[in-house]
Amino acid sequence: MGTIKQKTGIWLAAAAVFLLAGAASAAEVVVASYGGTFQDAQTKAFFEPYNKASGVKVTATTGSAYAKVKAMVESGNVTWDVVSAESSAHANEAKDSLLEPLDYNVIKADGVPAELRTKYGIGYITFGMNLSWDKAKFANGVTPAQFFDPSVKARRAVPLEPEYTIEFALLADGVKAADLYPLDVDRALKVIDRVKEQIVAYKGAADTQALIQQGEIDLAYIPNGRVNNAIKAGANWAYGWDASVSDTEWWVVVKGAPHKDEAMKFINFAVQPENQAELTRNIPYGPTNVEALKLLDPAVAKDLPSYPENAKLGAILDSKWWNDNRDAVKARWSTYIMN
């Protein structure tokens, strides 16, 4: 039998081992995205494999938006670690000091172009916003001009936010991609006015996909991956690349993230070639890591916004313009869609 001192030492050592084990098993990273089939694809490509490889729990949530990140940081109640952010959200979050600098000692992403590796974010996919239609109602397809033609009767859906819809309206009205920016918001709203009474939904991508699958709309402007997955699920729909707008999705870390170190490790995992390629296999968004492209079936490229025949038909969202103008346009847009 040992002394009380010896027993106490043993008990303390055992407790320390238990606590360390508990801390390790409690490791977590909270990732905010958009829900729906996109988040399902992220789960298969990133969340579940990262948990399996690291033992870290990945808690996925929805609602990614600049306003939510801003509210969290300003209130000091930050519950998200990593956020999937569109270009304009990423730019505004960085401008407003709402993000942590990324640690490129942890994040190794040489295959991602330098312009997509910034201080506060790393671009990990490209996607297109596309004109899509119900083939039962429009067997011969629909042109961008017809989307805004009031004589073409249809239940229409456009994005909830002004990004993409403003560009779509101008491209449909004949503005060339090279002349798109600065955006003529007055002109765009006049174009949208032509069919405003036929717009039945201003929705996020997941909700718009659901409306397609439920048969509640006839025309939509929606991410290519979302409508593609709706078609795979049985929707008799099609889409085209005329007047499409391509954008980049970014991984960012919220300022004051409760699991900042794990956030950096997760992002490193998610930008590796095989994991990016796996996302594209589940939803046709383009990987940014050039090494990922080598892992994909060449036929997949034809569904990506970066495919040359697709890219030449549309425009690329100018995140700098939106960074400088979003507050004013957003306020005007919110009033517009409510009236």
GUSE-56325 format. One record per residue (C-alpha): x, y, z. Coordinates in Angstrom, 2 decimals. Example, Ala and Ser with C-alpha at 12.3 -4.5 7.8 and 13.67 -1.06 7.14 Angstrom:
<rs>
+---------+---------+---------+
:    east :   north :      up :
+---------+---------+---------+
:   12.30 :   -4.50 :    7.80 :
:   13.67 :   -1.06 :    7.14 :
+---------+---------+---------+
</rs>
This chain:
<rs>
+---------+---------+---------+
:    east :   north :      up :
+---------+---------+---------+
:    0.00 :    0.00 :    0.00 :
:    1.36 :    3.46 :   -0.85 :
:    1.25 :    6.58 :    1.19 :
:   -1.57 :    9.09 :    0.98 :
:    0.82 :   11.38 :   -0.89 :
:    1.59 :    8.65 :   -3.43 :
:   -2.09 :    7.81 :   -3.87 :
:   -2.95 :   11.45 :   -4.30 :
:   -0.30 :   11.74 :   -7.01 :
:   -1.70 :    8.72 :   -8.82 :
:   -5.24 :   10.07 :   -8.58 :
:   -4.15 :   13.47 :   -9.89 :
:   -2.26 :   11.88 :  -12.80 :
:   -5.26 :    9.74 :  -13.69 :
:   -7.54 :   12.77 :  -13.52 :
:   -5.19 :   14.70 :  -15.79 :
:   -5.23 :   11.91 :  -18.37 :
:   -9.03 :   11.78 :  -18.19 :
:   -9.37 :   15.53 :  -18.60 :
:   -6.94 :   15.60 :  -21.53 :
:   -8.80 :   12.76 :  -23.20 :
:  -12.08 :   14.58 :  -22.62 :
:  -10.66 :   17.78 :  -24.07 :
:   -9.45 :   15.93 :  -27.15 :
:  -12.81 :   14.25 :  -27.71 :
:  -14.56 :   17.59 :  -27.23 :
:  -12.61 :   19.26 :  -30.06 :
:  -15.05 :   20.92 :  -32.41 :
:  -15.34 :   23.29 :  -35.32 :
:  -18.59 :   25.02 :  -36.27 :
:  -19.08 :   25.65 :  -39.99 :
:  -21.84 :   27.89 :  -41.36 :
:  -23.11 :   27.39 :  -44.90 :
:  -26.42 :   27.48 :  -46.80 :
:  -28.17 :   24.16 :  -46.28 :
:  -29.79 :   22.00 :  -48.92 :
:  -27.92 :   19.93 :  -51.48 :
:  -24.87 :   22.19 :  -51.38 :
:  -24.41 :   21.53 :  -47.69 :
:  -25.10 :   17.84 :  -48.31 :
:  -22.21 :   17.87 :  -50.79 :
:  -20.00 :   19.71 :  -48.29 :
:  -20.85 :   17.08 :  -45.69 :
:  -19.71 :   14.28 :  -48.00 :
:  -16.58 :   16.06 :  -49.24 :
:  -15.44 :   17.94 :  -46.13 :
:  -17.34 :   17.51 :  -42.87 :
:  -17.53 :   13.74 :  -42.52 :
:  -14.03 :   13.03 :  -43.92 :
:  -12.47 :   15.68 :  -41.66 :
:  -14.17 :   14.20 :  -38.61 :
:  -12.95 :   10.74 :  -39.59 :
:   -9.39 :   11.90 :  -40.26 :
:   -8.98 :   14.16 :  -37.22 :
:  -11.52 :   13.04 :  -34.65 :
:  -12.76 :   16.64 :  -34.50 :
:  -16.52 :   17.10 :  -34.42 :
:  -17.78 :   19.24 :  -37.30 :
:  -21.00 :   21.02 :  -36.38 :
:  -22.65 :   22.24 :  -39.55 :
:  -25.16 :   25.06 :  -39.42 :
:  -26.95 :   27.25 :  -41.94 :
:  -27.65 :   30.93 :  -42.43 :
:  -24.33 :   32.18 :  -43.82 :
:  -24.72 :   35.92 :  -44.40 :
:  -22.74 :   39.11 :  -43.88 :
:  -25.43 :   40.51 :  -41.57 :
:  -25.24 :   37.51 :  -39.24 :
:  -21.46 :   37.60 :  -39.05 :
:  -21.58 :   41.33 :  -38.32 :
:  -24.19 :   40.86 :  -35.57 :
:  -22.15 :   38.10 :  -33.91 :
:  -18.91 :   40.04 :  -33.85 :
:  -20.48 :   43.30 :  -32.72 :
:  -22.41 :   41.58 :  -29.91 :
:  -19.39 :   39.58 :  -28.78 :
:  -21.49 :   36.41 :  -29.02 :
:  -19.59 :   34.50 :  -31.70 :
:  -20.78 :   30.92 :  -32.15 :
:  -19.47 :   30.22 :  -35.66 :
:  -15.88 :   29.37 :  -36.54 :
:  -15.75 :   28.90 :  -40.30 :
:  -18.14 :   30.49 :  -42.77 :
:  -18.70 :   29.76 :  -46.45 :
:  -19.08 :   33.25 :  -47.92 :
:  -19.86 :   34.61 :  -51.37 :
:  -17.43 :   37.16 :  -52.78 :
:  -19.36 :   40.26 :  -51.80 :
:  -19.93 :   38.95 :  -48.25 :
:  -16.25 :   38.05 :  -47.92 :
:  -15.20 :   41.50 :  -49.16 :
:  -17.55 :   43.35 :  -46.79 :
:  -16.66 :   41.17 :  -43.81 :
:  -12.97 :   41.85 :  -44.43 :
:  -13.60 :   45.58 :  -44.88 :
:  -15.50 :   45.77 :  -41.61 :
:  -12.84 :   43.85 :  -39.61 :
:  -15.18 :   40.94 :  -38.91 :
:  -12.69 :   38.18 :  -39.76 :
:   -9.57 :   36.52 :  -38.40 :
:   -6.46 :   36.52 :  -40.60 :
:   -5.91 :   33.08 :  -42.08 :
:   -2.84 :   31.18 :  -40.90 :
:   -1.00 :   30.10 :  -44.02 :
:    1.51 :   28.25 :  -41.89 :
:   -1.33 :   25.81 :  -41.32 :
:   -3.25 :   26.24 :  -44.56 :
:   -1.16 :   24.79 :  -47.38 :
:   -2.80 :   25.57 :  -50.68 :
:   -0.17 :   26.17 :  -53.33 :
:   -2.53 :   24.81 :  -55.97 :
:   -5.01 :   27.64 :  -55.32 :
:   -4.22 :   30.77 :  -57.40 :
:   -2.56 :   33.56 :  -55.44 :
:   -5.42 :   35.97 :  -56.05 :
:   -7.73 :   33.57 :  -54.22 :
:   -5.43 :   33.30 :  -51.20 :
:   -6.04 :   36.54 :  -49.33 :
:   -5.36 :   37.67 :  -45.79 :
:   -8.93 :   37.01 :  -44.68 :
:  -10.22 :   34.31 :  -47.00 :
:   -9.41 :   31.55 :  -49.45 :
:  -11.54 :   30.86 :  -52.51 :
:  -12.50 :   27.21 :  -52.76 :
:  -15.13 :   26.90 :  -55.51 :
:  -16.50 :   28.81 :  -58.45 :
:  -20.20 :   28.66 :  -59.29 :
:  -22.56 :   30.14 :  -61.83 :
:  -25.95 :   31.79 :  -61.40 :
:  -28.03 :   30.49 :  -64.28 :
:  -31.33 :   31.03 :  -66.03 :
:  -33.34 :   27.82 :  -65.55 :
:  -36.75 :   26.71 :  -66.78 :
:  -39.44 :   24.05 :  -66.52 :
:  -39.18 :   22.00 :  -69.71 :
:  -42.85 :   21.02 :  -69.56 :
:  -43.83 :   24.69 :  -69.88 :
:  -40.93 :   25.84 :  -72.05 :
:  -39.96 :   22.93 :  -74.30 :
:  -37.82 :   25.17 :  -76.51 :
:  -36.05 :   26.88 :  -73.64 :
:  -36.09 :   30.51 :  -72.53 :
:  -33.79 :   33.40 :  -73.37 :
:  -32.68 :   36.00 :  -70.80 :
:  -34.75 :   38.62 :  -72.66 :
:  -37.84 :   36.41 :  -72.38 :
:  -37.36 :   36.09 :  -68.63 :
:  -38.04 :   39.84 :  -68.41 :
:  -40.77 :   39.88 :  -71.08 :
:  -44.17 :   40.30 :  -69.40 :
:  -45.90 :   38.58 :  -72.33 :
:  -44.06 :   35.37 :  -71.37 :
:  -46.30 :   34.27 :  -68.53 :
:  -44.54 :   32.31 :  -65.79 :
:  -44.02 :   32.08 :  -62.07 :
:  -40.53 :   33.47 :  -61.60 :
:  -37.99 :   33.27 :  -58.76 :
:  -34.87 :   35.39 :  -58.30 :
:  -32.28 :   35.60 :  -55.51 :
:  -33.19 :   37.28 :  -52.24 :
:  -30.11 :   39.51 :  -52.34 :
:  -29.47 :   42.13 :  -55.07 :
:  -26.22 :   40.54 :  -56.21 :
:  -26.69 :   38.53 :  -59.41 :
:  -30.25 :   39.72 :  -60.11 :
:  -29.07 :   43.24 :  -60.97 :
:  -26.39 :   41.82 :  -63.26 :
:  -28.85 :   39.34 :  -64.82 :
:  -31.34 :   42.09 :  -65.65 :
:  -28.68 :   44.23 :  -67.32 :
:  -27.20 :   41.35 :  -69.31 :
:  -30.70 :   40.36 :  -70.44 :
:  -31.30 :   43.95 :  -71.53 :
:  -28.30 :   43.86 :  -73.84 :
:  -25.43 :   45.14 :  -71.71 :
:  -22.17 :   43.42 :  -72.65 :
:  -20.24 :   41.62 :  -69.93 :
:  -17.24 :   43.88 :  -70.51 :
:  -19.43 :   46.95 :  -69.90 :
:  -21.41 :   45.59 :  -66.94 :
:  -19.64 :   47.50 :  -64.17 :
:  -20.30 :   49.99 :  -62.71 :
:  -23.83 :   48.61 :  -62.49 :
:  -26.65 :   50.82 :  -63.73 :
:  -29.04 :   50.02 :  -60.90 :
:  -31.76 :   52.37 :  -62.19 :
:  -31.81 :   50.57 :  -65.53 :
:  -31.78 :   47.15 :  -63.89 :
:  -34.78 :   47.93 :  -61.69 :
:  -36.72 :   49.19 :  -64.70 :
:  -36.00 :   45.89 :  -66.46 :
:  -37.14 :   43.90 :  -63.41 :
:  -40.25 :   46.09 :  -63.16 :
:  -41.49 :   44.60 :  -66.42 :
:  -42.14 :   41.25 :  -64.74 :
:  -42.24 :   42.20 :  -61.07 :
:  -45.88 :   41.10 :  -60.77 :
:  -44.85 :   37.65 :  -62.00 :
:  -41.98 :   37.24 :  -59.51 :
:  -43.45 :   34.94 :  -56.88 :
:  -40.32 :   34.40 :  -54.81 :
:  -37.19 :   36.24 :  -53.73 :
:  -35.35 :   33.30 :  -52.18 :
:  -32.00 :   31.84 :  -51.28 :
:  -30.64 :   28.98 :  -53.37 :
:  -31.84 :   26.12 :  -51.16 :
:  -35.39 :   27.47 :  -51.03 :
:  -35.46 :   28.07 :  -54.79 :
:  -34.34 :   24.51 :  -55.44 :
:  -37.15 :   23.30 :  -53.19 :
:  -39.68 :   25.39 :  -55.15 :
:  -38.43 :   23.80 :  -58.38 :
:  -38.79 :   20.29 :  -57.02 :
:  -42.25 :   21.08 :  -55.61 :
:  -43.47 :   22.43 :  -58.96 :
:  -44.23 :   25.88 :  -57.56 :
:  -42.25 :   27.97 :  -60.09 :
:  -41.62 :   27.92 :  -63.85 :
:  -38.49 :   30.08 :  -64.23 :
:  -35.59 :   30.74 :  -61.87 :
:  -32.20 :   32.37 :  -61.65 :
:  -30.32 :   29.92 :  -59.47 :
:  -26.82 :   28.45 :  -58.93 :
:  -25.98 :   25.83 :  -61.56 :
:  -25.28 :   23.18 :  -58.92 :
:  -28.67 :   23.64 :  -57.28 :
:  -30.71 :   23.26 :  -60.47 :
:  -28.46 :   20.40 :  -61.57 :
:  -29.23 :   18.55 :  -58.35 :
:  -32.94 :   19.33 :  -58.71 :
:  -32.80 :   17.69 :  -62.15 :
:  -31.02 :   14.68 :  -60.66 :
:  -33.82 :   14.47 :  -58.09 :
:  -36.39 :   14.22 :  -60.89 :
:  -37.29 :   17.80 :  -61.81 :
:  -38.01 :   18.17 :  -65.55 :
:  -35.93 :   21.31 :  -65.82 :
:  -33.03 :   22.64 :  -67.89 :
:  -30.64 :   25.56 :  -67.65 :
:  -28.31 :   27.58 :  -69.83 :
:  -25.25 :   29.79 :  -69.55 :
:  -26.50 :   32.88 :  -71.42 :
:  -26.44 :   35.86 :  -69.02 :
:  -24.93 :   33.72 :  -66.28 :
:  -22.90 :   35.36 :  -63.52 :
:  -19.96 :   33.45 :  -62.06 :
:  -18.69 :   33.98 :  -58.55 :
:  -16.26 :   32.48 :  -56.04 :
:  -17.15 :   31.00 :  -52.68 :
:  -14.66 :   31.64 :  -49.84 :
:  -13.73 :   30.02 :  -46.56 :
:  -13.39 :   32.67 :  -43.83 :
:  -12.94 :   32.55 :  -40.05 :
:  -15.12 :   34.78 :  -37.88 :
:  -13.30 :   37.24 :  -35.62 :
:  -13.32 :   35.83 :  -32.10 :
:  -14.10 :   32.31 :  -33.33 :
:  -14.25 :   29.98 :  -30.29 :
:  -12.26 :   27.26 :  -32.09 :
:   -9.91 :   29.35 :  -34.22 :
:   -7.06 :   26.82 :  -34.34 :
:   -9.38 :   24.03 :  -35.42 :
:  -10.89 :   26.37 :  -38.01 :
:   -7.50 :   26.79 :  -39.68 :
:   -6.94 :   23.03 :  -39.72 :
:  -10.37 :   22.41 :  -41.20 :
:   -9.81 :   24.94 :  -43.99 :
:   -6.46 :   23.36 :  -44.78 :
:   -8.20 :   20.00 :  -45.15 :
:  -11.01 :   21.43 :  -47.28 :
:   -8.78 :   23.11 :  -49.87 :
:   -6.72 :   20.01 :  -50.64 :
:   -7.16 :   18.63 :  -54.19 :
:   -8.93 :   15.37 :  -53.41 :
:  -11.44 :   17.02 :  -51.10 :
:  -12.21 :   19.79 :  -53.59 :
:  -12.61 :   17.21 :  -56.35 :
:  -15.00 :   15.22 :  -54.18 :
:  -17.19 :   18.31 :  -53.72 :
:  -17.38 :   18.75 :  -57.50 :
:  -18.36 :   15.09 :  -57.89 :
:  -21.35 :   15.77 :  -55.63 :
:  -22.38 :   19.16 :  -57.02 :
:  -21.00 :   20.74 :  -60.24 :
:  -19.13 :   23.71 :  -58.84 :
:  -15.59 :   24.29 :  -60.02 :
:  -12.62 :   23.61 :  -57.71 :
:  -10.07 :   26.38 :  -57.32 :
:   -7.13 :   24.06 :  -56.64 :
:   -5.67 :   23.32 :  -60.07 :
:   -4.54 :   19.91 :  -58.89 :
:   -8.18 :   18.98 :  -58.19 :
:   -9.07 :   19.40 :  -61.85 :
:   -6.68 :   16.58 :  -62.74 :
:   -8.70 :   14.22 :  -60.54 :
:  -12.03 :   14.82 :  -62.30 :
:  -13.62 :   13.11 :  -65.26 :
:  -13.17 :   15.51 :  -68.23 :
:  -16.90 :   15.25 :  -68.94 :
:  -17.62 :   16.94 :  -65.61 :
:  -15.91 :   20.12 :  -66.84 :
:  -18.75 :   20.84 :  -69.27 :
:  -21.05 :   21.58 :  -66.32 :
:  -18.63 :   24.01 :  -64.66 :
:  -18.72 :   27.81 :  -64.97 :
:  -15.02 :   27.85 :  -65.88 :
:  -15.58 :   25.71 :  -69.00 :
:  -14.66 :   28.08 :  -71.89 :
:  -17.90 :   27.58 :  -73.81 :
:  -19.85 :   28.47 :  -70.65 :
:  -17.65 :   31.31 :  -69.46 :
:  -17.88 :   33.26 :  -72.71 :
:  -21.68 :   33.48 :  -72.40 :
:  -21.76 :   35.27 :  -69.07 :
:  -19.97 :   37.64 :  -66.72 :
:  -17.92 :   37.45 :  -63.52 :
:  -19.25 :   39.17 :  -60.40 :
:  -17.12 :   42.20 :  -59.45 :
:  -16.78 :   41.85 :  -55.68 :
:  -14.86 :   45.15 :  -55.41 :
:  -17.79 :   47.06 :  -56.90 :
:  -20.15 :   45.36 :  -54.46 :
:  -17.75 :   46.01 :  -51.61 :
:  -17.95 :   49.73 :  -52.38 :
:  -21.66 :   49.92 :  -53.14 :
:  -23.50 :   47.11 :  -51.38 :
:  -24.94 :   49.09 :  -48.46 :
:  -26.62 :   51.62 :  -50.71 :
:  -27.85 :   49.05 :  -53.24 :
:  -29.03 :   46.65 :  -50.53 :
:  -31.11 :   49.37 :  -48.83 :
:  -32.70 :   50.31 :  -52.14 :
:  -33.28 :   46.66 :  -53.10 :
:  -34.94 :   45.83 :  -49.79 :
:  -37.39 :   48.69 :  -50.27 :
:  -37.97 :   47.72 :  -53.89 :
:  -38.90 :   44.09 :  -53.28 :
:  -41.23 :   45.02 :  -50.41 :
:  -43.29 :   47.43 :  -52.52 :
+---------+---------+---------+
</rs>
